[in-house]
Amino acid sequence: MNKMSKPHQVKFTFHRTLNDFLDKQLRNQPVRYDFSNKPTVKDAIEALGVPHVEVYAISINAEPANFDCHLFDGQGIEVFDHFSASSKSQVGLLRKDPVNLKFILDVHLGQLARFLRMYGLDTFYNNDLSDPAIIEVSNLENRVILTRDIGLLKHGDTSYGYWIRSDQPKEQLKEIFSRFDLSAHLNPMSRCLECNGLIQSVDKAKVAAQLPPVVRKEHSEIYQCEKCQKLYWKGSHFKRMLQFIDEIKN
């Protein structure tokens, strides 16, 4: 009688934020992965819970590797997130974030979309957009998908994405500031909070009939979204938003 062959085994080391995707008992330590066929590195990484779009570099036995490499018994594999990959000059990057940073958010992140638009960040959001539509827009416009759904980031057609760890909008915003270098992309109060259109100064006389009486009386500077025509002015809400913007930036 033939004995069953012993399964092959490799060990993964996941760096920094990639540990967030692992079972708690596996975090921040080498992870054993058993296999009997010849899976690719990508197959194994996602089987362990880590979406490919959060992986920025891979090494096998200290040599640069890519997602299509097949596993062989006894290998030691390191998987790097955005932060750890950028600090390892000997590891070739598998991906880079888009130069012109733009976002698209899933249907559960409406408040975060408003916050990002407050900072002038180009943010696509529609509360009835399907996952396939999100992926399509992301790829067509090179937008980073922000989502609480790890499955969306594991989809084979997803190119750019980040999993939002927190379920609190203010903490989510802090995450985005921590993860992405936003300094070159900020232009506060330049986008409509409702539709993402650009806001421009408008002749007050042309829109006077649409303004509340107190605004017509007390405000000379009026602004309008070029897309949805929503009107804005620098009232008390404007000052509160500026305070909020400075709080998160600092």
PLY file of the C-alpha trace (Angstrom):
ply
format ascii 1.0
element vertex 250
property float x
property float y
property float z
element edge 249
property int vertex1
property int vertex2
end_header
0.00 0.00 0.00
1.35 3.41 -0.97
1.75 5.87 1.82
0.31 9.33 1.30
3.03 11.79 0.31
3.98 14.36 2.88
2.60 17.83 2.02
5.10 20.50 1.07
5.66 23.41 3.37
6.87 27.01 3.17
7.06 29.80 5.72
5.67 33.27 5.16
6.71 36.43 6.97
4.20 39.26 6.59
5.46 42.76 7.34
3.76 45.55 9.24
0.14 46.30 8.25
-0.30 43.02 6.35
-0.61 41.30 9.72
-4.02 42.99 10.08
-5.42 40.43 7.64
-4.13 37.34 9.43
-5.86 35.35 12.16
-4.83 36.82 15.50
-2.81 33.78 16.52
-0.68 34.05 13.35
0.24 37.73 13.49
3.82 39.04 13.72
5.46 35.65 13.42
6.45 33.22 10.63
3.37 31.54 9.19
3.56 27.94 7.98
1.73 27.17 4.77
1.19 23.55 3.66
0.41 22.58 0.07
0.36 19.49 -2.12
0.20 20.93 -5.64
2.04 23.98 -7.06
0.13 27.10 -6.04
1.40 30.53 -6.99
2.61 32.96 -4.37
-0.49 35.07 -5.00
-2.80 32.08 -4.41
-1.13 31.33 -1.08
-1.04 34.94 0.10
-4.75 35.43 -0.54
-5.60 32.02 0.95
-4.02 33.30 4.17
-6.27 36.37 4.01
-4.08 39.10 2.51
-5.47 40.85 -0.63
-2.95 41.23 -3.46
-3.48 44.99 -3.80
-2.00 45.59 -0.33
1.21 43.72 -1.27
3.98 45.92 -2.67
6.93 43.51 -2.78
7.76 39.83 -2.31
11.01 37.98 -1.77
11.63 34.21 -1.87
14.77 33.05 -0.08
15.86 36.72 -0.02
15.53 37.10 -3.81
12.93 39.41 -5.44
9.85 37.54 -6.64
6.42 38.21 -8.12
2.88 36.91 -7.71
3.21 34.30 -10.48
6.11 32.42 -8.89
5.21 28.87 -7.85
5.87 27.57 -4.36
8.45 24.87 -3.67
9.09 22.97 -0.47
11.20 24.69 2.16
11.08 28.23 0.81
11.11 31.28 3.06
8.84 34.03 1.70
8.65 37.63 2.87
5.67 39.78 1.94
5.96 43.57 2.23
3.33 46.25 2.60
3.66 49.80 1.23
5.68 51.04 4.20
8.09 48.12 4.53
8.68 47.75 0.77
9.73 51.38 0.42
12.41 50.88 3.09
13.90 47.76 1.44
16.02 48.94 -1.48
17.02 45.39 -2.41
13.40 44.33 -2.94
11.86 45.19 -6.31
8.48 46.92 -6.07
5.54 45.08 -7.60
3.35 48.19 -7.70
3.28 51.91 -7.07
0.36 54.10 -6.11
-1.06 56.26 -8.95
0.81 59.55 -9.36
-2.39 61.57 -9.54
-4.04 60.32 -6.38
-7.79 59.81 -6.78
-10.20 57.64 -4.82
-13.37 55.63 -5.30
-15.27 54.46 -2.22
-17.68 51.62 -1.65
-21.29 52.23 -0.66
-20.59 52.05 3.10
-18.17 55.01 3.19
-20.38 58.00 2.43
-19.21 60.13 5.36
-15.57 59.43 4.56
-16.25 60.55 0.96
-17.51 63.91 2.25
-14.45 64.30 4.48
-12.06 63.58 1.61
-13.87 66.04 -0.65
-13.59 68.64 2.12
-9.84 68.43 1.66
-10.19 68.85 -2.09
-9.37 65.21 -2.85
-10.92 63.80 -6.02
-13.36 61.27 -4.56
-15.84 59.21 -6.58
-18.80 57.97 -4.52
-22.25 56.70 -5.42
-24.34 54.89 -2.80
-25.81 52.41 -5.27
-22.62 51.51 -7.18
-22.04 47.74 -7.51
-18.68 46.10 -6.84
-18.05 45.36 -10.56
-18.83 49.01 -11.36
-16.42 50.21 -8.65
-13.65 48.04 -10.10
-14.41 49.23 -13.63
-14.26 52.92 -12.69
-11.12 52.32 -10.60
-9.29 50.78 -13.56
-10.56 53.27 -16.15
-9.63 56.33 -14.06
-6.70 54.93 -12.01
-8.59 55.45 -8.75
-7.62 53.78 -5.49
-10.51 51.74 -4.10
-11.20 52.43 -0.42
-13.37 49.77 1.14
-14.28 47.83 4.28
-14.82 44.74 2.10
-11.65 42.64 1.84
-13.32 40.47 -0.80
-13.54 43.46 -3.15
-9.76 43.89 -2.90
-9.15 40.19 -3.64
-11.06 40.37 -6.93
-8.71 39.45 -9.77
-9.48 42.64 -11.72
-8.78 45.02 -8.81
-5.58 47.00 -9.44
-5.43 49.59 -6.64
-7.01 49.43 -3.23
-6.77 49.88 0.51
-8.77 48.18 3.25
-10.17 50.66 5.77
-9.51 49.20 9.21
-11.72 51.46 11.35
-15.51 51.74 11.20
-15.45 55.36 12.49
-15.33 58.05 9.75
-12.93 60.36 11.59
-10.53 57.50 12.31
-10.91 56.34 8.71
-9.79 59.77 7.55
-6.74 59.60 9.81
-5.92 56.21 8.27
-5.92 57.70 4.78
-3.60 60.50 5.90
-1.28 57.93 7.48
-1.27 55.55 4.52
-1.03 58.00 1.59
1.21 61.00 1.07
-1.57 63.55 0.63
0.41 66.76 1.05
0.74 67.39 -2.70
-2.95 66.67 -3.32
-4.70 68.84 -0.73
-6.77 71.82 -1.81
-9.32 72.31 1.01
-12.82 73.54 0.22
-12.32 73.26 -3.55
-14.76 70.37 -4.17
-18.47 69.94 -3.64
-19.24 67.72 -0.67
-22.29 66.31 -2.45
-21.04 65.45 -5.95
-17.24 65.95 -6.07
-17.52 68.78 -8.61
-15.16 71.75 -8.46
-16.32 74.85 -6.58
-15.83 78.26 -8.17
-16.62 81.86 -7.24
-19.92 83.07 -8.69
-21.47 86.52 -9.16
-23.77 86.96 -6.17
-26.31 88.88 -8.25
-26.80 85.89 -10.57
-27.76 83.54 -7.73
-29.29 86.00 -5.24
-32.78 84.54 -5.64
-31.49 81.12 -4.51
-29.88 82.42 -1.30
-31.51 82.60 2.13
-32.29 86.23 3.10
-29.67 86.29 5.86
-26.98 85.07 3.43
-27.93 87.71 0.85
-27.58 90.35 3.54
-24.40 89.22 5.31
-22.23 87.52 2.68
-20.64 89.03 -0.41
-18.58 86.02 -1.50
-20.66 83.17 -2.94
-19.36 79.97 -4.47
-21.06 77.36 -6.66
-20.39 73.79 -7.72
-19.85 73.72 -11.46
-21.45 70.27 -11.64
-24.56 70.20 -9.42
-24.91 74.00 -8.93
-25.00 73.75 -5.11
-24.19 77.09 -3.48
-21.64 77.68 -0.72
-20.65 80.62 1.46
-18.28 81.21 4.35
-20.68 80.91 7.26
-20.20 79.29 10.66
-20.19 75.84 9.04
-17.23 76.94 6.91
-15.23 77.94 9.99
-16.02 74.62 11.70
-14.83 72.73 8.62
-11.57 74.69 8.55
-11.00 73.80 12.20
-11.68 70.14 11.43
-9.29 70.24 8.46
-6.47 71.68 10.58
-7.12 69.16 13.36
-6.68 66.13 11.08
-3.76 67.63 9.15
-1.87 68.29 12.37
0 1
1 2
2 3
3 4
4 5
5 6
6 7
7 8
8 9
9 10
10 11
11 12
12 13
13 14
14 15
15 16
16 17
17 18
18 19
19 20
20 21
21 22
22 23
23 24
24 25
25 26
26 27
27 28
28 29
29 30
30 31
31 32
32 33
33 34
34 35
35 36
36 37
37 38
38 39
39 40
40 41
41 42
42 43
43 44
44 45
45 46
46 47
47 48
48 49
49 50
50 51
51 52
52 53
53 54
54 55
55 56
56 57
57 58
58 59
59 60
60 61
61 62
62 63
63 64
64 65
65 66
66 67
67 68
68 69
69 70
70 71
71 72
72 73
73 74
74 75
75 76
76 77
77 78
78 79
79 80
80 81
81 82
82 83
83 84
84 85
85 86
86 87
87 88
88 89
89 90
90 91
91 92
92 93
93 94
94 95
95 96
96 97
97 98
98 99
99 100
100 101
101 102
102 103
103 104
104 105
105 106
106 107
107 108
108 109
109 110
110 111
111 112
112 113
113 114
114 115
115 116
116 117
117 118
118 119
119 120
120 121
121 122
122 123
123 124
124 125
125 126
126 127
127 128
128 129
129 130
130 131
131 132
132 133
133 134
134 135
135 136
136 137
137 138
138 139
139 140
140 141
141 142
142 143
143 144
144 145
145 146
146 147
147 148
148 149
149 150
150 151
151 152
152 153
153 154
154 155
155 156
156 157
157 158
158 159
159 160
160 161
161 162
162 163
163 164
164 165
165 166
166 167
167 168
168 169
169 170
170 171
171 172
172 173
173 174
174 175
175 176
176 177
177 178
178 179
179 180
180 181
181 182
182 183
183 184
184 185
185 186
186 187
187 188
188 189
189 190
190 191
191 192
192 193
193 194
194 195
195 196
196 197
197 198
198 199
199 200
200 201
201 202
202 203
203 204
204 205
205 206
206 207
207 208
208 209
209 210
210 211
211 212
212 213
213 214
214 215
215 216
216 217
217 218
218 219
219 220
220 221
221 222
222 223
223 224
224 225
225 226
226 227
227 228
228 229
229 230
230 231
231 232
232 233
233 234
234 235
235 236
236 237
237 238
238 239
239 240
240 241
241 242
242 243
243 244
244 245
245 246
246 247
247 248
248 249
